[in-house]
């Protein structure tokens, strides 16, 4: 191997390490912001000295203990500076770069996105006030309702969580690969099963083998870390930016109308006037019961935008209904319709009033 080629490889490795260091510092800052919710004082001199002493002991022959101390004092100082800011944390399911984070950036770029493993974790963190907001997908234009999220909306205590907004985003998948990868060498593609299914035509055309992975962004992160041979990932364009990957192809989904509607959750009701409401209800198991509820909204002139049924998991044979309609909970006709519906149902939960996402 020539010296120039070896130098180029070493520099590439250094660049990759620098990228990982930056990612890890960002993760540290995220966890630091979350600790703010659990303690009264931002400054904790005892804890800071403990960290510095531990790092000095762990310094290797190549890293002077004085350098470790200076470096981490700067990191701790930056952490405290962040904690003093009034930053709002919003949780999403998946790794950084997931479509939930893409949606967050559209809603409000000042929100700090926090990854959560499962949808239930997003709900729990909001309920426990570890996060200010959560964002979850409720329905997709191709795949229909996101059942896990709808079940959580049915089961969660309405006094602990509210819908305060929604956003609809187009889902555009990209084929991502490690920098410098020759497309013709790619044999396998990793991604979430749903994303793989949505790009079936592209994969078939290019004779690429599908490898299911737990998350689109997780597949991109794995590709960046492990660099498997002859492999690519299907994920968002944001993942290419976050994981230092090349975009080989854009918009590879079979259907260009693919879009997902996300709900924004909070542990407090919004004090802003909205134009759309969501409720959950269950009726008696008798003929015409559901019709009677829907007629209440029809008679009030309220336009229903969604109705979804979900089995009540602790009561076999019975169903709950999630219903969205246009109208403000401050309007007299809406107040009256909700009150009538409440009296006619076995279970009734008002999930929130918020502004409808632009179509």
N, C-alpha and C positions, 0 to 999 in steps of 0.2 A: 504494500500500500504506500502510495506516495505521500510525502509530508503534507502537501496541500490538501489532499483528500482526508487524511487523518485529522488535520486542523479543522476542516469544515465539519467533520463528524463530532469532534469534541465541542466545538462552538454550538452545534445544534443541541447537544446534550445539556450544555450550560443554559441555553435559552429555555429548554424544557424545564429544567430545575428552577430557574427564576420564575417561570410561569406557575409552577406548583407552590413555591414559597408565597407568591402573591395570593393564590387561592386560599392557602391555609391561613394567612393573616386575615383575609376577608371572613373566613369561617370563625376565627377567634373573635373578631369584632361583632359578628352576629350573636355569638354566645354571650359576649359581654353585655350587649344591649338587653338580652333576655334576663340576665342577672339583676338588671336595674329594677325589674318588677318584684324582686324577692328581698331587697334590702333597702333600708331607710337612707343610708349614706353612700354616696358615690365613692368617696375616698376610704380606703381600708389599709392604712400603713403597715399593719402587721402582716396582712396577706401579701402585700407587695414585697416586703422584705423576705418573706418566706419563698416567693417565686424566684427572686434574684439570687438568694443563697443556693437554692436548688440548682439553678442554671449554671452558677459559677462552678459547682461541684461536678457538673456533667460536661463541662467544656473539655473538648478533646485536645490532642497535641497541636492540631492545626488551628484551633480557635482559642485565643487568649480569653481568660475569664473576664478580664476588663472589657473586652469587646462584647462579650455576651451581656454583661451588665449594662453597658451603654445602649446596645440594641434594644434590649427588653424594657429598659426605662422609657425609651422613646415609644415603644408599642403600648406600654401601660399608660403613658401620658396621652397618647392618641385615643385610647379606649375611654379614658375619663372624659376627654373632650366630647366624644360621641355621646356618652351617657348624659351629659349636661344638655344636649340638644333635645328638642321636643320631637323626636322621630317616632313615627307610628309603624308598628310591625304588623305585617300581614302574612298569614300562612297559606301555603299552597301544597298540594300533594305532588310528590315526585322530587327529582333532583333539580338543581339550578338549570335553567334552560327549558324546563317543561312548559307546555302551552299555558298552564296556569300563571307562570311568571310572565309570559308574553302578554297575557290579559292584564296583569297588574301594571305593566309599563304603559298600557293604553289608558287605564283608569286614572293613575296618578303616579308619575315617575318619582315623586318624593317619598312614597311608601317604601319601607325596607322589606323585601321579600324573604321569607323564612321557609325553607323546605321542610316538609313533614312526610313521614313514611306512608301513612294511610289517610284516607278521607276522615276516618273517625278521629285521628290525631288533630286534624285541623279543627274539628268541632270541639274536642276536649280542650285544646289550648285556648280557644276563644272563650269558652265557658269558664275556664279557670283563670281568665284574665292574664294569661302569659303572653297572649297576642292581642293586639287591638282589633284586628280584623282577620277574616279568613276569606278565601275565594275558592269556590268549588264548581265543577261543571255539573249542570243539571240535565242538559239534553244536547244531543248532537243531531244535525240535520240528516245524517246518513244512518247512524246507529240507533237513534231514538233516545229514550230516557236513560240516564246513568242511574241504574237501580240502587247502588250502594248509597249514593247521595240522597235519593228520594226516600229510601228507608230511614236514613238518619233524620231527615226533615220530619218524617212521621213520628219517630220515636223520641226525639229530643224535647226536653221540657221547654215550652214556648216562653217561659219567664226567664230562661237563661240564654237564649239566642234569638236574634232577629235578622231578617233579610233587610239590608239597607241600600242595596243597589244591584244592578245587573250590567253585564257587558256581553256583547256578541262579537266574536272574532272569527275571521276566516282561518281555516286550518290549511296551511301550505307546508307540505313535507319537502325536505331536502335530503339528498344523498350526500353524506359526509364521510370523509376519510382523513387519515393522518397526512400531514403535509408531505408533498412530493410523491404520494401514491400514484402509481400508474393505473388508471381506471381499468385497463384491459386485464390486469392481474387479479381484480376483485372476483371472488367466487361466492362469498357468503355475505348476507346483510342482517344485522341485528336491529331489533326494535320491538316495541310493544305489539302484541298480536293484532290489535285494532289498526295500528298504523300500517303494519304489513299487509293486512287485508285491504286497506284503502289504497294501496299502491300495487295491487296484484298484477295489473296490466303491465306496469313498468318492469316489475321483477321478472315476469314471464318473457317479455320482449328481449330483455338483456340476459336471460338465462342465469339469474342469480338465485341462490338458495336462501330461503328465509330461515332465520334463527330467532325464535321468540325470546324476548327479554322483558323484565318486569316494568320497564319504563322507557319512553323514547329518550329522555335526557340521560337516564341511567346508562343506556346503550352508548350514547355519545361519550359519556364520562369514562366508561370502560374502555372504549376505543382509544381515548386519549392516554389513559394510564397503562393499559396492558399491551396496546399496539399489536393485536393478533394479526397474523399473516393473511393476506388476500381478503381482508374484511373491510366492511363499511357499515354505517349506521344510518337509519332513517330517523330524522329528528327535525327540530325547528332550526331556522337560520341563526337564532340567538345562540344555540348550542355551539355553532362553529366559532362564534366570537368568544364564548366563555371557555371552551376547551381547546382552543388553538387548532381547529380542524379546517380542512379545505372543503368548500362547497363544490361538489362535482356536478350535481344537477339540482335545479330548483323546480318547485311546483310539480312534483312527480305523482301527486295523487290522481286517481282515476277520475274523480268528479270534482270539477272546479268550484262547485257550489258548497263544498264541505265547510261547515261552520259549527261552532260550539257556543252555547249560551252558558255563561258563568253567573253564579249568584255571589254577592258580597255579604258576608255575615259579620255581625257585631254582637257584643253582649248587652248593648244598649240600643233602644229605639232611636231612629233618626228624628231630629227635630225639624227637618226640612219637609216641606210639602211634596208629596209624590203624586204620580198619576197611574200607578199600577199596584195592585194588592195581591197577596198570596195567602191562601188559607189551607188548612187540612181539616177534613171532617169525616165522620163515619155515621151512617144512618142505621135505623132498625132494618133487620133482614126481612123485608116484606115488599110486595109488589108496589111499584110507583114511588118508593121512598126517595130514590135518587132523582127521579123526574121532578118531584115536588121541590127539592132544593134548587135544582137548575132553573125551575120556573120562577123562583123568587128573584133571581138575577135577571132573567129575561123580562119579567114584569117591570123591573126597575130600569130597564133600558141599558143594562151593563153588558159590555162585550167580553165574552169569555175568550181568553187566548190560549188556555191549556187546561186539560183535565187528564189526570193520570191516576190509575188505581194501583194500590200496593196491598198485598196481604198483610194483615196484622199478625206479626210473628208469634205473639204470645196468646193469640185467640184464633185457632184454626177455623177456616171457613168464612172468616169475616174480613172485610176490606176497608181500607181508608182511601180517601180521594184527595189528591192535591189539585187545587184549582187556582188559576191565575185569571184576573180580570182587570180591565182598564177602569180606572176611577180612583179618586182620592178618599182616604178614610176621614177627611174633613168635610166631605160633601154629605148633605142630609140624606140623599137617596142611598148612598153607600152605607152610612151608619144604620139606616132603617133596614136595609137588606141583610146586613151582617147580624143584626139583632134577631131578625126573623129566622135566619138560618141557624143561629145559635140555639134557638128554642126548638127547632125541628130535628136536631141532630143528637146522636149519642155522644160523640166526641167532636169538639170544635176547637180549633187553634188558629188564631190570627198570627201569621208568620211575619207580616210587615208590609209597609207601604213605601214605595220607592219609585224612582223615575225609570220609565221604560227605556231600554237601550235603543239607539237609532237602528232602523232597519237596514 
